[in-house]
Amino acid sequence: MYQMSVQDITVCLFIYLVTLCNQLIGIYTQNDQFCFFFVRDKTWKQSLFLKLIGNFVFYPFSDSSQSNHASGCFTGDSTVQTSTGETRKLSELQIGEQVLSVDSSGNTVYSEVIMFMDRDTHQSREFVHIEADGGAHLTVTPAHLVMVWQKNEGKSLYLFADRIQEGDYILVNINSTIEPRKVLRISAKLSQGVYAPLTREGTIVVDSIAASCYALIDSQSVAHLSFLPYRAVQKIMNLFRSSSQSRNLSLPRHGGINWYAKTLYAIKDFVIPNDWLYH
């Protein structure tokens, strides 16, 4: 179970209020090109109360627009293991598939892919390439959270990828068991195509290495809980489907960053403590 502080809970409650409104609008419009976001200006601290009430605007995002922020993604050639036993490239992965993940107890489970927070086949990005003892390697953006084993304390935590150092221990899937492996080399790599699948667990095993689905915020629990409204609405909508109706696999209707994720990116500077954010 995730352990939440009072500050974590306060931040999440505020995020819920904003994102639940977004989710309802998204369902109503059936269009993920739109979202609510804060109007940002230099005096926002002096008028925060007014912004909470009235400074939301309805803004159309272009499908091809790119937000000027760091984000967390994998490469298209990175692979995951599906519940059918297949190894699937992220460029071929579809919403609705079950992929190997890690639950809150540290056990491997298969978890449904419910969205791509980002999926852009053309964008070039600089990645961190992590090589571990035994041959496992992971290519991921610097702001992405990766599971790291603290050998001295005997527990795992999440670190931004570019803060992992040679000699640290990452968690690798060995015959369906997560085991620590020493990081041997870290390098930078430029690659084209960015993919950020989100599972219900909020974790994913990519190229046999356990990672979070999230980035930018130095708290797996807050990041995961901020997507609770999205997961809840998706689950409710699934209940209205016929029990005999098979779940269709699909790709996002639009490339780029998902509208819900865009909302969180837009409000993060207002609701998340600065020292929690990736810089």
Secondary structure, DSSP 8 states (H G I E B T S, - for coil): -----HHHHHHHHHHHHHHHHHHHHHHHHT-TTEEEEE---TTGGGGHHHHHHH-EEEEE--TT---SS----B-TT-EEEBTTS-EEETTT--BT-EEEEE-TTS-EEEEEEEEEEEEEEEEEEEEEEEEETTS-EEEE-TTEEEEEEETTTTEEEEEEGGG--TT-EEEEEETTEEEEEEEEEEEEEEEEEEEEEEETTSEEEETTEEEEEEESBS-HHHHHHHTHHHHHHHHHHHHTS-TTS----B--SSSEE-HHHHHHHHHHHHHS-GGGB--
